[in-house]
């Protein structure tokens, strides 16, 4: 194992939603749910984050913000879309400015169901995202190994 | 005398990260327990560091990485020189230089968060520096020397002669270790108003180096605490350990202060406790002569 799954640092962003899911994300850090026991640190800096927790649907205003955060995160990275809005736009799907789920803008690795999502299921999503991170890291290593002999052969 | 000091300094270079990382891990675990949480494993800081160094180096500009590297080298050098037995009064300059490099690295990124963090770190430096110098003056008054080995081997209960200085040093130690209530430039806690402040825009290996430098720093800072208790083997172990727990406790029960209060209170503590402790030494010297 690469070890990255033991230290999944989080960044969370609340796109257009009722803030219910965002409050539940913060509840994950309380003594009751204790996300830190999985090695999670909530960081505000995308450069230091491994897992992107995003709640709410995306709209025209926050699409550049979501993309910006995603692009600043180093590889490998995982995205957890939390709640019904992040999946499909939820109750806001019909709004004139709403573009629907997060997957319309950035690739999503884990969907957490709920409206609002429960802290337990958010934690479950984070742990799954950590496993996906480890798999991505493994795949990156393999790709690098596969590439380097080919490059040497080309020389 | 000289021989064992060199071994001590080499031991610091090799064991420093392990001790510093464990200090960090135990502190996180105790913090979690105080808050009624399970908390991360004690070796969590090593997982974090391994991950940070496995990341691709992605500096925001060409200046950032050399500055962070200089910060790391000078932070490690400060401890090396202390344990190797160099003149502590000169080591103050190396200590300051290390901190300055980190501030410059933060300024170089152009992020407003790191700029405010860097400003606050400079304020913190002006806050803790006088007390650090007074501490060394206190050591000189007791041991007649500015060298680690001589102060450690003085054979007097330094803590009883310098209680005010010790109080002041613990006060500024909280600043140097960036613990609450003085974690205003950057914080290890999740609730941080400046995103990551000083360390914002430092990603992957750059942040890893800053973390590693912090671990080395905590080792030599607790080395300074040890000097107060070095006359007795039991006190030499208990003193730094109790100080470590008290600092964790303070970290958990206090809210972050504004920079004005941090600066003025640190200077008041330095003047009242630090200088107040030194005055008797000068008076006694006058009476004796």
HADDOCK unambig.tbl for C-alpha pairs under 7 A between the chains (distance, minus, plus):
assign (segid A and resid 3 and name CA) (segid B and resid 47 and name CA) 6.80 0.50 0.50
assign (segid A and resid 3 and name CA) (segid B and resid 51 and name CA) 6.85 0.50 0.50
assign (segid A and resid 4 and name CA) (segid B and resid 51 and name CA) 5.54 0.50 0.50
assign (segid A and resid 6 and name CA) (segid B and resid 47 and name CA) 6.35 0.50 0.50
assign (segid A and resid 7 and name CA) (segid B and resid 47 and name CA) 6.04 0.50 0.50
assign (segid A and resid 7 and name CA) (segid B and resid 48 and name CA) 5.37 0.50 0.50
assign (segid A and resid 7 and name CA) (segid B and resid 51 and name CA) 6.94 0.50 0.50
assign (segid A and resid 31 and name CA) (segid B and resid 35 and name CA) 6.40 0.50 0.50
assign (segid A and resid 31 and name CA) (segid B and resid 36 and name CA) 5.77 0.50 0.50
assign (segid A and resid 31 and name CA) (segid B and resid 37 and name CA) 4.75 0.50 0.50
assign (segid A and resid 34 and name CA) (segid B and resid 37 and name CA) 6.08 0.50 0.50
assign (segid A and resid 34 and name CA) (segid B and resid 39 and name CA) 7.00 0.50 0.50
assign (segid A and resid 36 and name CA) (segid B and resid 39 and name CA) 5.79 0.50 0.50
assign (segid A and resid 36 and name CA) (segid B and resid 40 and name CA) 5.66 0.50 0.50
assign (segid A and resid 37 and name CA) (segid B and resid 38 and name CA) 6.23 0.50 0.50
assign (segid A and resid 37 and name CA) (segid B and resid 39 and name CA) 4.50 0.50 0.50
assign (segid A and resid 37 and name CA) (segid B and resid 40 and name CA) 3.97 0.50 0.50
assign (segid A and resid 38 and name CA) (segid B and resid 40 and name CA) 6.30 0.50 0.50
assign (segid A and resid 39 and name CA) (segid B and resid 40 and name CA) 5.60 0.50 0.50
assign (segid A and resid 39 and name CA) (segid B and resid 44 and name CA) 6.51 0.50 0.50
assign (segid A and resid 41 and name CA) (segid B and resid 190 and name CA) 7.00 0.50 0.50
assign (segid A and resid 42 and name CA) (segid B and resid 190 and name CA) 5.59 0.50 0.50
assign (segid A and resid 43 and name CA) (segid B and resid 190 and name CA) 6.68 0.50 0.50
assign (segid A and resid 44 and name CA) (segid B and resid 195 and name CA) 4.81 0.50 0.50
assign (segid A and resid 44 and name CA) (segid B and resid 196 and name CA) 6.49 0.50 0.50
assign (segid A and resid 45 and name CA) (segid B and resid 195 and name CA) 6.47 0.50 0.50
assign (segid A and resid 45 and name CA) (segid B and resid 196 and name CA) 6.70 0.50 0.50
assign (segid A and resid 45 and name CA) (segid B and resid 200 and name CA) 6.22 0.50 0.50
assign (segid A and resid 45 and name CA) (segid B and resid 201 and name CA) 6.85 0.50 0.50
assign (segid A and resid 47 and name CA) (segid B and resid 201 and name CA) 6.34 0.50 0.50
assign (segid A and resid 47 and name CA) (segid B and resid 202 and name CA) 7.00 0.50 0.50
assign (segid A and resid 47 and name CA) (segid B and resid 203 and name CA) 5.01 0.50 0.50
assign (segid A and resid 48 and name CA) (segid B and resid 203 and name CA) 5.15 0.50 0.50
assign (segid A and resid 48 and name CA) (segid B and resid 204 and name CA) 6.60 0.50 0.50
